[in-house]
Amino acid sequence: TAIAITEQPVSVSVPAGYSFTLRCRAEGRTLLQYQWFCQHQSECCQIPGATNQDLPITAEQTQLYTCRVNDLYRNVVFSDWVKVEVHQCVARGLPPRLWRGEPVIVLNPTEQRVEVGKPLQLQCAAMGVPAPSYQWYRNGNLLEQHKRKKLWIAHAKVSDSGTYLCCASNNHGEHWTRAVDVHVASRGDRQREKDTRLSCIQSVTATGKIALLVGNNCYQHHPNLMAPVKDVFELSHLLEQLGFQVVSLLD
């Protein structure tokens, strides 16, 4: 009770190179001293010279931060740990110079086809100051238990099929991801679907027997994609069934 923190630092989600300030304020009976710490992976260290209430940062990598406050009687308290999430590759989501910290979507979920009983995962990400909170929806209905940027269902059911999207919000506003369709079907249904696709491919007369498939996951100015590896694998299998020699390349 000798020291009370009156303003906690807040987590942020920003592009690499963005400059901002973490703030910590406290009250006590004597003169107070401040010291900031950071943690990257499992290593925590004191930040040299970071002895002010404000900590200026130019974002370089995702790290955790906390501030220690002590008085002349050796009373000590620590602020909340906060996360500075740094997005290294941001294209159209890059904030303009007048950006005030409103949510900006930098990763949209992708369409999923899942077998009944298998895991279902959807993912999105947004920048914001403070860091946005997340809320997922299916077919326009709020999913009360899904409030993180990763939606995870360990054992998907047919009833989990539908159109999903996520809202990222902070005190500056809100921004919605793209809506994506999720199809959950039994093994038999998925096999019939594959057979239908195979029949469509077989109906096309091929003039050669060599197929080159290139799946690009990583782009210089776009968040990493999730689907190309799976798409290349499935298409390779279908083409091999048609007698093609398949060369598959990634990135």
VENJOMO-V365085 format. One record per residue. N is the residue number from 1. PHI is phi in whole degrees, 0 to 359 (NA if undefined). PSI is psi in whole degrees, 0 to 359 (* if undefined). NEAR is the number of other ideal C-beta (glycine too) atoms within 10 Angstrom. Layout:
n=N phi=PHI psi=PSI near=NEAR
n=N phi=PHI psi=PSI near=NEAR
This chain:
n=1 phi=NA psi=350 near=7
n=2 phi=291 psi=330 near=14
n=3 phi=233 psi=132 near=17
n=4 phi=235 psi=124 near=11
n=5 phi=280 psi=122 near=17
n=6 phi=262 psi=342 near=8
n=7 phi=217 psi=115 near=11
n=8 phi=274 psi=147 near=15
n=9 phi=295 psi=158 near=23
n=10 phi=236 psi=148 near=15
n=11 phi=290 psi=149 near=18
n=12 phi=225 psi=161 near=24
n=13 phi=225 psi=109 near=27
n=14 phi=223 psi=163 near=24
n=15 phi=282 psi=156 near=18
n=16 phi=302 psi=137 near=14
n=17 phi=92 psi=353 near=11
n=18 phi=283 psi=137 near=21
n=19 phi=254 psi=137 near=9
n=20 phi=202 psi=183 near=15
n=21 phi=225 psi=130 near=12
n=22 phi=271 psi=139 near=22
n=23 phi=238 psi=142 near=15
n=24 phi=219 psi=132 near=24
n=25 phi=230 psi=141 near=17
n=26 phi=214 psi=161 near=19
n=27 phi=234 psi=144 near=11
n=28 phi=204 psi=179 near=19
n=29 phi=278 psi=339 near=12
n=30 phi=231 psi=185 near=12
n=31 phi=300 psi=135 near=7
n=32 phi=255 psi=147 near=17
n=33 phi=239 psi=144 near=13
n=34 phi=241 psi=145 near=18
n=35 phi=212 psi=126 near=17
n=36 phi=266 psi=147 near=23
n=37 phi=232 psi=154 near=17
n=38 phi=228 psi=155 near=17
n=39 phi=226 psi=126 near=14
n=40 phi=237 psi=124 near=11
n=41 phi=60 psi=243 near=9
n=42 phi=250 psi=7 near=5
n=43 phi=256 psi=124 near=7
n=44 phi=250 psi=134 near=12
n=45 phi=214 psi=154 near=9
n=46 phi=286 psi=139 near=12
n=47 phi=270 psi=115 near=14
n=48 phi=302 psi=132 near=7
n=49 phi=78 psi=358 near=8
n=50 phi=272 psi=74 near=18
n=51 phi=242 psi=19 near=14
n=52 phi=254 psi=168 near=14
n=53 phi=295 psi=328 near=16
n=54 phi=255 psi=140 near=15
n=55 phi=240 psi=103 near=19
n=56 phi=289 psi=137 near=10
n=57 phi=224 psi=138 near=21
n=58 phi=251 psi=114 near=10
n=59 phi=297 psi=126 near=20
n=60 phi=235 psi=318 near=12
n=61 phi=210 psi=156 near=11
n=62 phi=293 psi=128 near=15
n=63 phi=212 psi=165 near=16
n=64 phi=254 psi=147 near=15
n=65 phi=225 psi=149 near=22
n=66 phi=213 psi=160 near=19
n=67 phi=238 psi=131 near=29
n=68 phi=263 psi=134 near=16
n=69 phi=238 psi=127 near=22
n=70 phi=226 psi=158 near=19
n=71 phi=246 psi=186 near=17
n=72 phi=285 psi=349 near=11
n=73 phi=263 psi=13 near=11
n=74 phi=68 psi=21 near=7
n=75 phi=284 psi=139 near=15
n=76 phi=223 psi=137 near=13
n=77 phi=224 psi=154 near=17
n=78 phi=245 psi=145 near=14
n=79 phi=287 psi=174 near=22
n=80 phi=298 psi=148 near=13
n=81 phi=286 psi=134 near=14
n=82 phi=236 psi=153 near=19
n=83 phi=253 psi=130 near=15
n=84 phi=256 psi=101 near=22
n=85 phi=269 psi=126 near=18
n=86 phi=246 psi=126 near=20
n=87 phi=262 psi=115 near=21
n=88 phi=283 psi=325 near=12
n=89 phi=240 psi=107 near=16
n=90 phi=226 psi=125 near=21
n=91 phi=258 psi=261 near=11
n=92 phi=294 psi=342 near=9
n=93 phi=279 psi=357 near=21
n=94 phi=298 psi=125 near=16
n=95 phi=294 psi=146 near=18
n=96 phi=288 psi=172 near=7
n=97 phi=298 psi=332 near=4
n=98 phi=271 psi=11 near=5
n=99 phi=301 psi=131 near=16
n=100 phi=249 psi=9 near=10
n=101 phi=104 psi=5 near=20
n=102 phi=295 psi=152 near=19
n=103 phi=300 psi=138 near=24
n=104 phi=230 psi=119 near=23
n=105 phi=289 psi=128 near=21
n=106 phi=242 psi=349 near=22
n=107 phi=214 psi=119 near=19
n=108 phi=264 psi=151 near=19
n=109 phi=293 psi=161 near=23
n=110 phi=240 psi=156 near=15
n=111 phi=301 psi=141 near=14
n=112 phi=233 psi=142 near=20
n=113 phi=237 psi=115 near=14
n=114 phi=233 psi=143 near=19
n=115 phi=277 psi=144 near=16
n=116 phi=307 psi=133 near=16
n=117 phi=90 psi=348 near=12
n=118 phi=269 psi=162 near=12
n=119 phi=292 psi=144 near=11
n=120 phi=242 psi=126 near=19
n=121 phi=227 psi=129 near=14
n=122 phi=238 psi=147 near=24
n=123 phi=220 psi=141 near=17
n=124 phi=216 psi=171 near=27
n=125 phi=205 psi=149 near=23
n=126 phi=216 psi=148 near=29
n=127 phi=269 psi=157 near=27
n=128 phi=174 psi=153 near=28
n=129 phi=229 psi=105 near=21
n=130 phi=289 psi=170 near=15
n=131 phi=304 psi=135 near=22
n=132 phi=292 psi=154 near=30
n=133 phi=264 psi=161 near=16
n=134 phi=235 psi=147 near=20
n=135 phi=214 psi=123 near=17
n=136 phi=267 psi=151 near=23
n=137 phi=227 psi=147 near=18
n=138 phi=233 psi=125 near=18
n=139 phi=53 psi=36 near=11
n=140 phi=82 psi=358 near=9
n=141 phi=259 psi=134 near=9
n=142 phi=295 psi=133 near=12
n=143 phi=260 psi=96 near=15
n=144 phi=304 psi=324 near=8
n=145 phi=275 psi=354 near=9
n=146 phi=249 psi=93 near=19
n=147 phi=235 psi=25 near=13
n=148 phi=238 psi=168 near=14
n=149 phi=288 psi=343 near=22
n=150 phi=254 psi=122 near=14
n=151 phi=265 psi=124 near=21
n=152 phi=230 psi=124 near=11
n=153 phi=238 psi=115 near=18
n=154 phi=295 psi=321 near=9
n=155 phi=228 psi=97 near=10
n=156 phi=292 psi=143 near=21
n=157 phi=243 psi=162 near=12
n=158 phi=303 psi=325 near=11
n=159 phi=292 psi=347 near=8
n=160 phi=280 psi=353 near=17
n=161 phi=296 psi=150 near=19
n=162 phi=153 psi=190 near=16
n=163 phi=256 psi=122 near=13
n=164 phi=249 psi=148 near=25
n=165 phi=203 psi=165 near=19
n=166 phi=229 psi=144 near=30
n=167 phi=252 psi=126 near=19
n=168 phi=255 psi=129 near=26
n=169 phi=217 psi=151 near=17
n=170 phi=214 psi=192 near=20
n=171 phi=287 psi=359 near=11
n=172 phi=261 psi=350 near=15
n=173 phi=146 psi=196 near=13
n=174 phi=219 psi=158 near=15
n=175 phi=214 psi=141 near=19
n=176 phi=252 psi=144 near=16
n=177 phi=284 psi=174 near=23
n=178 phi=293 psi=152 near=13
n=179 phi=275 psi=134 near=16
n=180 phi=230 psi=150 near=17
n=181 phi=267 psi=139 near=11
n=182 phi=241 psi=127 near=21
n=183 phi=245 psi=119 near=17
n=184 phi=246 psi=121 near=22
n=185 phi=221 psi=161 near=17
n=186 phi=288 psi=166 near=12
n=187 phi=303 psi=318 near=11
n=188 phi=297 psi=317 near=9
n=189 phi=297 psi=318 near=14
n=190 phi=293 psi=325 near=16
n=191 phi=293 psi=319 near=12
n=192 phi=297 psi=323 near=12
n=193 phi=295 psi=319 near=13
n=194 phi=294 psi=320 near=13
n=195 phi=299 psi=321 near=10
n=196 phi=296 psi=317 near=9
n=197 phi=295 psi=320 near=13
n=198 phi=296 psi=320 near=15
n=199 phi=297 psi=322 near=9
n=200 phi=296 psi=319 near=10
n=201 phi=292 psi=320 near=14
n=202 phi=295 psi=336 near=12
n=203 phi=285 psi=349 near=7
n=204 phi=265 psi=129 near=7
n=205 phi=279 psi=120 near=5
n=206 phi=271 psi=140 near=13
n=207 phi=264 psi=351 near=4
n=208 phi=219 psi=169 near=7
n=209 phi=239 psi=19 near=11
n=210 phi=239 psi=129 near=10
n=211 phi=239 psi=131 near=17
n=212 phi=252 psi=120 near=9
n=213 phi=245 psi=129 near=17
n=214 phi=237 psi=119 near=11
n=215 phi=249 psi=116 near=18
n=216 phi=259 psi=116 near=13
n=217 phi=267 psi=324 near=13
n=218 phi=249 psi=129 near=12
n=219 phi=235 psi=151 near=12
n=220 phi=295 psi=323 near=6
n=221 phi=237 psi=42 near=10
n=222 phi=205 psi=143 near=15
n=223 phi=302 psi=151 near=20
n=224 phi=301 psi=140 near=12
n=225 phi=271 psi=161 near=15
n=226 phi=249 psi=334 near=15
n=227 phi=272 psi=330 near=12
n=228 phi=305 psi=320 near=17
n=229 phi=299 psi=314 near=14
n=230 phi=295 psi=318 near=13
n=231 phi=297 psi=317 near=12
n=232 phi=297 psi=318 near=19
n=233 phi=298 psi=311 near=12
n=234 phi=292 psi=319 near=13
n=235 phi=291 psi=325 near=17
n=236 phi=300 psi=316 near=17
n=237 phi=298 psi=317 near=12
n=238 phi=295 psi=316 near=17
n=239 phi=292 psi=324 near=20
n=240 phi=296 psi=326 near=12
n=241 phi=295 psi=337 near=11
n=242 phi=269 psi=4 near=14
n=243 phi=91 psi=13 near=8
n=244 phi=279 psi=146 near=17
n=245 phi=272 psi=119 near=11
n=246 phi=252 psi=130 near=17
n=247 phi=249 psi=118 near=11
n=248 phi=249 psi=130 near=15
n=249 phi=233 psi=148 near=10
n=250 phi=238 psi=133 near=12
n=251 phi=52 psi=* near=11
